[in-house]
Amino acid sequence: MEGSIAVSVVVASHGRHLRLRWLLNALEEQTLDRPAWELIVVHTYGEETGRRVLDSHPLSRAGVLHHIAIEPGTGSPSRQRNIGAREGRGELIAFTADDGRPEP
């Protein structure tokens, strides 16, 4: 189906925004056509860090990256992944760590 989301990639992130940025850069190199995939980051970062790391990233500007901020101290990786999975529109949900570097 043209324009449908095949894969929702979900990332839980807390306290590692530099590593998250490296992950975003690696995901930007993916060869799967857009918008065949989306990226959902559920994080505990403040507004300034969210703007600097997430909103300013090319994946965000391309409409691929969506992020959800939760209150610090209220999340765990599993809770954050569940929140992201519920938001995903893809036929498949893929989880990766914020310090991962997937191949293109």
N, CA, C and O atoms as CSV, one atom per row, in Angstrom:
chain,resi,resn,atom,element,x,y,z
A,1,MET,N,N,0.850,-1.165,0.000
A,1,MET,CA,C,0.000,0.000,0.000
A,1,MET,C,C,0.898,1.231,0.000
A,1,MET,O,O,1.726,1.400,0.895
A,2,GLU,N,N,0.737,2.071,-0.983
A,2,GLU,CA,C,1.590,3.256,-1.118
A,2,GLU,C,C,1.329,4.232,0.019
A,2,GLU,O,O,0.183,4.508,0.373
A,3,GLY,N,N,2.434,4.755,0.593
A,3,GLY,CA,C,2.329,5.732,1.657
A,3,GLY,C,C,2.109,5.144,3.026
A,3,GLY,O,O,2.065,5.879,4.013
A,4,SER,N,N,1.966,3.812,3.113
A,4,SER,CA,C,1.746,3.224,4.432
A,4,SER,C,C,3.078,3.034,5.151
A,4,SER,O,O,4.138,2.962,4.530
A,5,ILE,N,N,2.994,2.956,6.451
A,5,ILE,CA,C,4.170,2.761,7.293
A,5,ILE,C,C,4.370,1.266,7.479
A,5,ILE,O,O,3.488,0.584,8.001
A,6,ALA,N,N,5.512,0.751,7.059
A,6,ALA,CA,C,5.808,-0.671,7.210
A,6,ALA,C,C,6.382,-0.967,8.591
A,6,ALA,O,O,6.032,-1.973,9.207
A,7,VAL,N,N,7.260,-0.095,9.076
A,7,VAL,CA,C,7.963,-0.351,10.335
A,7,VAL,C,C,7.958,0.897,11.202
A,7,VAL,O,O,8.276,1.994,10.745
A,8,SER,N,N,7.594,0.706,12.454
A,8,SER,CA,C,7.745,1.748,13.470
A,8,SER,C,C,8.940,1.358,14.323
A,8,SER,O,O,8.937,0.307,14.964
A,9,VAL,N,N,9.958,2.202,14.329
A,9,VAL,CA,C,11.147,1.976,15.143
A,9,VAL,C,C,10.955,2.763,16.433
A,9,VAL,O,O,10.741,3.975,16.403
A,10,VAL,N,N,11.030,2.069,17.565
A,10,VAL,CA,C,10.780,2.682,18.865
A,10,VAL,C,C,12.066,2.666,19.687
A,10,VAL,O,O,12.748,1.647,19.788
A,11,VAL,N,N,12.379,3.828,20.272
A,11,VAL,CA,C,13.584,3.983,21.083
A,11,VAL,C,C,13.191,4.604,22.421
A,11,VAL,O,O,12.478,5.606,22.467
A,12,ALA,N,N,13.663,4.001,23.499
A,12,ALA,CA,C,13.544,4.586,24.836
A,12,ALA,C,C,14.877,5.246,25.149
A,12,ALA,O,O,15.929,4.629,24.983
A,13,SER,N,N,14.840,6.509,25.607
A,13,SER,CA,C,16.094,7.201,25.885
A,13,SER,C,C,16.000,7.977,27.187
A,13,SER,O,O,15.003,8.636,27.482
A,14,HIS,N,N,17.084,7.871,27.961
A,14,HIS,CA,C,17.184,8.580,29.234
A,14,HIS,C,C,18.659,8.817,29.538
A,14,HIS,O,O,19.436,7.870,29.656
A,15,GLY,N,N,19.032,10.066,29.662
A,15,GLY,CA,C,20.369,10.402,30.130
A,15,GLY,C,C,21.506,10.149,29.152
A,15,GLY,O,O,22.672,10.165,29.547
A,16,ARG,N,N,21.189,9.914,27.882
A,16,ARG,CA,C,22.252,9.637,26.907
A,16,ARG,C,C,21.966,10.359,25.589
A,16,ARG,O,O,21.963,9.739,24.525
A,17,HIS,N,N,21.730,11.647,25.661
A,17,HIS,CA,C,21.322,12.360,24.456
A,17,HIS,C,C,22.405,12.394,23.385
A,17,HIS,O,O,22.076,12.462,22.201
A,18,LEU,N,N,23.686,12.350,23.754
A,18,LEU,CA,C,24.743,12.305,22.747
A,18,LEU,C,C,24.705,10.977,21.995
A,18,LEU,O,O,24.814,10.955,20.769
A,19,ARG,N,N,24.552,9.883,22.713
A,19,ARG,CA,C,24.440,8.579,22.056
A,19,ARG,C,C,23.173,8.504,21.218
A,19,ARG,O,O,23.174,7.903,20.143
A,20,LEU,N,N,22.094,9.107,21.698
A,20,LEU,CA,C,20.862,9.149,20.920
A,20,LEU,C,C,21.098,9.867,19.599
A,20,LEU,O,O,20.616,9.426,18.556
A,21,ARG,N,N,21.828,10.957,19.638
A,21,ARG,CA,C,22.114,11.696,18.403
A,21,ARG,C,C,22.889,10.826,17.419
A,21,ARG,O,O,22.641,10.880,16.215
A,22,TRP,N,N,23.830,10.021,17.926
A,22,TRP,CA,C,24.575,9.108,17.047
A,22,TRP,C,C,23.632,8.080,16.420
A,22,TRP,O,O,23.772,7.737,15.245
A,23,LEU,N,N,22.670,7.589,17.212
A,23,LEU,CA,C,21.681,6.662,16.674
A,23,LEU,C,C,20.859,7.330,15.590
A,23,LEU,O,O,20.645,6.748,14.527
A,24,LEU,N,N,20.395,8.548,15.846
A,24,LEU,CA,C,19.599,9.261,14.840
A,24,LEU,C,C,20.380,9.424,13.549
A,24,LEU,O,O,19.832,9.259,12.459
A,25,ASN,N,N,21.663,9.750,13.671
A,25,ASN,CA,C,22.494,9.895,12.475
A,25,ASN,C,C,22.607,8.576,11.725
A,25,ASN,O,O,22.566,8.565,10.494
A,26,ALA,N,N,22.748,7.460,12.444
A,26,ALA,CA,C,22.815,6.151,11.792
A,26,ALA,C,C,21.483,5.813,11.124
A,26,ALA,O,O,21.469,5.276,10.017
A,27,LEU,N,N,20.374,6.119,11.777
A,27,LEU,CA,C,19.070,5.849,11.182
A,27,LEU,C,C,18.803,6.721,9.961
A,27,LEU,O,O,18.067,6.329,9.055
A,28,GLU,N,N,19.391,7.877,9.944
A,28,GLU,CA,C,19.241,8.762,8.780
A,28,GLU,C,C,19.830,8.114,7.523
A,28,GLU,O,O,19.421,8.440,6.409
A,29,GLU,N,N,20.781,7.205,7.696
A,29,GLU,CA,C,21.433,6.527,6.580
A,29,GLU,C,C,20.667,5.298,6.087
A,29,GLU,O,O,21.130,4.615,5.173
A,30,GLN,N,N,19.515,5.007,6.670
A,30,GLN,CA,C,18.751,3.822,6.271
A,30,GLN,C,C,18.337,3.915,4.806
A,30,GLN,O,O,18.038,4.995,4.296
A,31,THR,N,N,18.327,2.769,4.145
A,31,THR,CA,C,18.008,2.728,2.713
A,31,THR,C,C,16.549,2.387,2.442
A,31,THR,O,O,16.111,2.433,1.292
A,32,LEU,N,N,15.788,2.047,3.481
A,32,LEU,CA,C,14.361,1.788,3.311
A,32,LEU,C,C,13.686,3.099,2.932
A,32,LEU,O,O,13.895,4.130,3.571
A,33,ASP,N,N,12.881,3.040,1.892
A,33,ASP,CA,C,12.232,4.262,1.414
A,33,ASP,C,C,11.403,4.919,2.505
A,33,ASP,O,O,10.805,4.250,3.347
A,34,ARG,N,N,11.382,6.227,2.469
A,34,ARG,CA,C,10.503,6.985,3.345
A,34,ARG,C,C,9.247,7.292,2.553
A,34,ARG,O,O,9.369,7.576,1.361
A,35,PRO,N,N,8.100,7.260,3.094
A,35,PRO,CA,C,7.761,7.110,4.511
A,35,PRO,C,C,7.448,5.672,4.911
A,35,PRO,O,O,6.512,5.450,5.680
A,36,ALA,N,N,8.191,4.696,4.421
A,36,ALA,CA,C,7.930,3.297,4.762
A,36,ALA,C,C,8.246,2.997,6.226
A,36,ALA,O,O,7.868,1.943,6.737
A,37,TRP,N,N,8.928,3.907,6.897
A,37,TRP,CA,C,9.230,3.704,8.314
A,37,TRP,C,C,9.105,5.016,9.058
A,37,TRP,O,O,9.197,6.102,8.486
A,38,GLU,N,N,8.894,4.876,10.344
A,38,GLU,CA,C,8.830,6.031,11.230
A,38,GLU,C,C,9.667,5.728,12.460
A,38,GLU,O,O,9.930,4.570,12.781
A,39,LEU,N,N,10.072,6.769,13.130
A,39,LEU,CA,C,10.876,6.641,14.338
A,39,LEU,C,C,10.158,7.356,15.469
A,39,LEU,O,O,9.772,8.519,15.344
A,40,ILE,N,N,9.984,6.645,16.572
A,40,ILE,CA,C,9.341,7.218,17.753
A,40,ILE,C,C,10.321,7.107,18.911
A,40,ILE,O,O,10.728,6.007,19.286
A,41,VAL,N,N,10.697,8.245,19.472
A,41,VAL,CA,C,11.605,8.285,20.612
A,41,VAL,C,C,10.807,8.731,21.829
A,41,VAL,O,O,10.205,9.805,21.829
A,42,VAL,N,N,10.808,7.906,22.856
A,42,VAL,CA,C,10.155,8.252,24.119
A,42,VAL,C,C,11.291,8.534,25.104
A,42,VAL,O,O,12.141,7.678,25.347
A,43,HIS,N,N,11.293,9.743,25.666
A,43,HIS,CA,C,12.456,10.204,26.427
A,43,HIS,C,C,12.048,10.999,27.656
A,43,HIS,O,O,10.881,11.336,27.856
A,44,THR,N,N,13.065,11.287,28.478
A,44,THR,CA,C,12.856,12.069,29.693
A,44,THR,C,C,13.620,13.387,29.643
A,44,THR,O,O,13.865,13.993,30.686
A,45,TYR,N,N,13.997,13.838,28.464
A,45,TYR,CA,C,14.776,15.069,28.325
A,45,TYR,C,C,13.883,16.297,28.445
A,45,TYR,O,O,12.693,16.244,28.133
A,46,GLY,N,N,14.461,17.388,28.896
A,46,GLY,CA,C,13.746,18.650,28.986
A,46,GLY,C,C,13.517,19.255,27.604
A,46,GLY,O,O,14.016,18.754,26.596
A,47,GLU,N,N,12.758,20.331,27.583
A,47,GLU,CA,C,12.401,20.975,26.313
A,47,GLU,C,C,13.619,21.416,25.512
A,47,GLU,O,O,13.669,21.213,24.299
A,48,GLU,N,N,14.598,22.015,26.176
A,48,GLU,CA,C,15.773,22.519,25.453
A,48,GLU,C,C,16.540,21.382,24.800
A,48,GLU,O,O,16.935,21.493,23.640
A,49,THR,N,N,16.757,20.301,25.517
A,49,THR,CA,C,17.459,19.152,24.948
A,49,THR,C,C,16.622,18.522,23.837
A,49,THR,O,O,17.161,18.115,22.808
A,50,GLY,N,N,15.329,18.442,24.038
A,50,GLY,CA,C,14.442,17.915,22.998
A,50,GLY,C,C,14.530,18.717,21.710
A,50,GLY,O,O,14.588,18.148,20.620
A,51,ARG,N,N,14.539,20.037,21.834
A,51,ARG,CA,C,14.661,20.880,20.635
A,51,ARG,C,C,16.021,20.696,19.975
A,51,ARG,O,O,16.111,20.549,18.756
A,52,ARG,N,N,17.078,20.704,20.781
A,52,ARG,CA,C,18.437,20.648,20.251
A,52,ARG,C,C,18.764,19.299,19.613
A,52,ARG,O,O,19.379,19.246,18.548
A,53,VAL,N,N,18.354,18.219,20.257
A,53,VAL,CA,C,18.733,16.885,19.783
A,53,VAL,C,C,17.702,16.299,18.823
A,53,VAL,O,O,18.073,15.684,17.823
A,54,LEU,N,N,16.430,16.477,19.107
A,54,LEU,CA,C,15.389,15.796,18.346
A,54,LEU,C,C,14.731,16.696,17.296
A,54,LEU,O,O,14.715,16.353,16.113
A,55,ASP,N,N,14.201,17.821,17.710
A,55,ASP,CA,C,13.484,18.684,16.761
A,55,ASP,C,C,14.388,19.205,15.651
A,55,ASP,O,O,13.928,19.422,14.530
A,56,SER,N,N,15.661,19.408,15.951
A,56,SER,CA,C,16.568,19.967,14.951
A,56,SER,C,C,17.147,18.911,14.014
A,56,SER,O,O,17.818,19.259,13.043
A,57,HIS,N,N,16.904,17.637,14.283
A,57,HIS,CA,C,17.496,16.577,13.460
A,57,HIS,C,C,16.783,16.488,12.106
A,57,HIS,O,O,15.571,16.688,12.036
A,58,PRO,N,N,17.519,16.190,11.036
A,58,PRO,CA,C,16.904,16.063,9.708
A,58,PRO,C,C,15.756,15.049,9.643
A,58,PRO,O,O,14.820,15.247,8.868
A,59,LEU,N,N,15.802,13.977,10.427
A,59,LEU,CA,C,14.693,13.019,10.423
A,59,LEU,C,C,13.405,13.653,10.946
A,59,LEU,O,O,12.312,13.318,10.492
A,60,SER,N,N,13.541,14.559,11.892
A,60,SER,CA,C,12.375,15.271,12.403
A,60,SER,C,C,11.815,16.204,11.335
A,60,SER,O,O,10.609,16.242,11.090
A,61,ARG,N,N,12.703,16.947,10.713
A,61,ARG,CA,C,12.267,17.877,9.662
A,61,ARG,C,C,11.650,17.142,8.469
A,61,ARG,O,O,10.809,17.702,7.767
A,62,ALA,N,N,12.065,15.883,8.235
A,62,ALA,CA,C,11.517,15.081,7.142
A,62,ALA,C,C,10.195,14.412,7.516
A,62,ALA,O,O,9.558,13.778,6.675
A,63,GLY,N,N,9.783,14.554,8.777
A,63,GLY,CA,C,8.527,13.964,9.212
A,63,GLY,C,C,8.623,12.499,9.601
A,63,GLY,O,O,7.599,11.844,9.800
A,64,VAL,N,N,9.834,11.976,9.711
A,64,VAL,CA,C,10.042,10.569,10.074
A,64,VAL,C,C,10.106,10.401,11.592
A,64,VAL,O,O,9.609,9.411,12.129
A,65,LEU,N,N,10.710,11.355,12.275
A,65,LEU,CA,C,10.957,11.279,13.722
A,65,LEU,C,C,9.859,12.005,14.488
A,65,LEU,O,O,9.550,13.169,14.232
A,66,HIS,N,N,9.286,11.278,15.427
A,66,HIS,CA,C,8.319,11.838,16.369
A,66,HIS,C,C,8.843,11.516,17.759
A,66,HIS,O,O,9.386,10.435,17.985
A,67,HIS,N,N,8.684,12.441,18.686
A,67,HIS,CA,C,9.154,12.132,20.032
A,67,HIS,C,C,8.117,12.503,21.068
A,67,HIS,O,O,7.297,13.405,20.897
A,68,ILE,N,N,8.202,11.748,22.159
A,68,ILE,CA,C,7.268,11.905,23.267
A,68,ILE,C,C,8.094,12.086,24.532
A,68,ILE,O,O,8.883,11.214,24.897
A,69,ALA,N,N,7.912,13.207,25.192
A,69,ALA,CA,C,8.603,13.455,26.463
A,69,ALA,C,C,7.711,12.981,27.601
A,69,ALA,O,O,6.519,13.282,27.647
A,70,ILE,N,N,8.317,12.235,28.517
A,70,ILE,CA,C,7.607,11.858,29.730
A,70,ILE,C,C,8.334,12.483,30.910
A,70,ILE,O,O,9.504,12.852,30.809
A,71,GLU,N,N,7.651,12.595,31.997
A,71,GLU,CA,C,8.206,13.219,33.195
A,71,GLU,C,C,9.405,12.416,33.710
A,71,GLU,O,O,9.310,11.199,33.869
A,72,PRO,N,N,10.529,13.087,33.973
A,72,PRO,CA,C,11.681,12.370,34.541
A,72,PRO,C,C,11.287,11.617,35.805
A,72,PRO,O,O,10.526,12.116,36.634
A,73,GLY,N,N,11.817,10.410,35.934
A,73,GLY,CA,C,11.522,9.588,37.091
A,73,GLY,C,C,10.265,8.749,36.967
A,73,GLY,O,O,9.958,7.961,37.862
A,74,THR,N,N,9.526,8.904,35.862
A,74,THR,CA,C,8.283,8.150,35.695
A,74,THR,C,C,8.429,7.000,34.714
A,74,THR,O,O,7.486,6.234,34.510
A,75,GLY,N,N,9.584,6.872,34.113
A,75,GLY,CA,C,9.727,5.867,33.073
A,75,GLY,C,C,10.757,4.815,33.393
A,75,GLY,O,O,11.627,4.990,34.245
A,76,SER,N,N,10.629,3.740,32.694
A,76,SER,CA,C,11.622,2.690,32.645
A,76,SER,C,C,11.716,2.333,31.166
A,76,SER,O,O,10.804,2.664,30.408
A,77,PRO,N,N,12.771,1.679,30.733
A,77,PRO,CA,C,12.843,1.327,29.313
A,77,PRO,C,C,11.602,0.576,28.824
A,77,PRO,O,O,11.110,0.845,27.728
A,78,SER,N,N,11.099,-0.353,29.621
A,78,SER,CA,C,9.926,-1.112,29.169
A,78,SER,C,C,8.689,-0.225,29.069
A,78,SER,O,O,7.922,-0.354,28.115
A,79,ARG,N,N,8.478,0.668,30.025
A,79,ARG,CA,C,7.325,1.575,29.948
A,79,ARG,C,C,7.457,2.488,28.741
A,79,ARG,O,O,6.486,2.714,28.020
A,80,GLN,N,N,8.651,3.010,28.521
A,80,GLN,CA,C,8.867,3.899,27.387
A,80,GLN,C,C,8.642,3.164,26.069
A,80,GLN,O,O,8.045,3.723,25.149
A,81,ARG,N,N,9.106,1.932,25.964
A,81,ARG,CA,C,8.882,1.149,24.740
A,81,ARG,C,C,7.396,0.899,24.521
A,81,ARG,O,O,6.910,0.973,23.393
A,82,ASN,N,N,6.675,0.603,25.600
A,82,ASN,CA,C,5.231,0.381,25.467
A,82,ASN,C,C,4.514,1.637,24.991
A,82,ASN,O,O,3.619,1.560,24.149
A,83,ILE,N,N,4.895,2.776,25.518
A,83,ILE,CA,C,4.297,4.043,25.065
A,83,ILE,C,C,4.564,4.231,23.580
A,83,ILE,O,O,3.651,4.559,22.823
A,84,GLY,N,N,5.811,4.025,23.155
A,84,GLY,CA,C,6.163,4.181,21.752
A,84,GLY,C,C,5.447,3.187,20.861
A,84,GLY,O,O,4.998,3.543,19.772
A,85,ALA,N,N,5.334,1.949,21.305
A,85,ALA,CA,C,4.658,0.922,20.499
A,85,ALA,C,C,3.190,1.269,20.294
A,85,ALA,O,O,2.644,1.041,19.214
A,86,ARG,N,N,2.548,1.819,21.321
A,86,ARG,CA,C,1.137,2.219,21.177
A,86,ARG,C,C,0.974,3.357,20.183
A,86,ARG,O,O,-0.058,3.460,19.520
A,87,GLU,N,N,1.991,4.217,20.074
A,87,GLU,CA,C,1.923,5.345,19.144
A,87,GLU,C,C,2.266,4.945,17.712
A,87,GLU,O,O,1.905,5.645,16.766
A,88,GLY,N,N,2.956,3.830,17.554
A,88,GLY,CA,C,3.423,3.409,16.227
A,88,GLY,C,C,2.282,3.096,15.279
A,88,GLY,O,O,1.255,2.544,15.674
A,89,ARG,N,N,2.482,3.459,14.018
A,89,ARG,CA,C,1.497,3.206,12.977
A,89,ARG,C,C,1.939,2.098,12.029
A,89,ARG,O,O,1.222,1.757,11.089
A,90,GLY,N,N,3.120,1.538,12.276
A,90,GLY,CA,C,3.670,0.533,11.376
A,90,GLY,C,C,3.031,-0.834,11.545
A,90,GLY,O,O,2.456,-1.159,12.583
A,91,GLU,N,N,3.155,-1.626,10.479
A,91,GLU,CA,C,2.691,-3.010,10.527
A,91,GLU,C,C,3.566,-3.820,11.473
A,91,GLU,O,O,3.100,-4.773,12.097
A,92,LEU,N,N,4.842,-3.437,11.577
A,92,LEU,CA,C,5.792,-4.073,12.483
A,92,LEU,C,C,6.347,-3.025,13.434
A,92,LEU,O,O,6.472,-1.853,13.081
A,93,ILE,N,N,6.676,-3.458,14.638
A,93,ILE,CA,C,7.330,-2.586,15.606
A,93,ILE,C,C,8.741,-3.133,15.813
A,93,ILE,O,O,8.917,-4.317,16.102
A,94,ALA,N,N,9.740,-2.272,15.666
A,94,ALA,CA,C,11.136,-2.655,15.901
A,94,ALA,C,C,11.664,-1.797,17.044
A,94,ALA,O,O,11.458,-0.584,17.071
A,95,PHE,N,N,12.338,-2.435,17.975
A,95,PHE,CA,C,12.928,-1.729,19.100
A,95,PHE,C,C,14.437,-1.707,18.926
A,95,PHE,O,O,15.039,-2.707,18.534
A,96,THR,N,N,15.045,-0.563,19.220
A,96,THR,CA,C,16.491,-0.476,19.255
A,96,THR,C,C,16.885,0.396,20.436
A,96,THR,O,O,16.102,1.222,20.905
A,97,ALA,N,N,18.098,0.200,20.905
A,97,ALA,CA,C,18.589,0.973,22.042
A,97,ALA,C,C,19.113,2.311,21.564
A,97,ALA,O,O,19.504,2.458,20.406
A,98,ASP,N,N,19.121,3.298,22.470
A,98,ASP,CA,C,19.585,4.627,22.081
A,98,ASP,C,C,21.090,4.676,21.836
A,98,ASP,O,O,21.604,5.688,21.358
A,99,ASP,N,N,21.799,3.605,22.156
A,99,ASP,CA,C,23.223,3.582,21.859
A,99,ASP,C,C,23.543,2.614,20.713
A,99,ASP,O,O,24.707,2.274,20.502
A,100,GLY,N,N,22.537,2.175,19.984
A,100,GLY,CA,C,22.745,1.275,18.850
A,100,GLY,C,C,23.203,2.025,17.608
A,100,GLY,O,O,23.025,3.237,17.495
A,101,ARG,N,N,23.791,1.286,16.686
A,101,ARG,CA,C,24.217,1.838,15.388
A,101,ARG,C,C,23.803,0.854,14.295
A,101,ARG,O,O,24.628,0.054,13.856
A,102,PRO,N,N,22.551,0.891,13.845
A,102,PRO,CA,C,22.119,-0.060,12.816
A,102,PRO,C,C,22.813,0.190,11.474
A,102,PRO,O,O,23.122,1.327,11.117
A,103,GLU,N,N,23.044,-0.883,10.754
A,103,GLU,CA,C,23.604,-0.781,9.413
A,103,GLU,C,C,22.557,-0.164,8.474
A,103,GLU,O,O,21.357,-0.316,8.705
A,104,PRO,N,N,22.998,0.520,7.432
A,104,PRO,CA,C,22.033,1.117,6.503
A,104,PRO,C,C,21.116,0.093,5.860
A,104,PRO,O,O,20.256,0.453,5.057
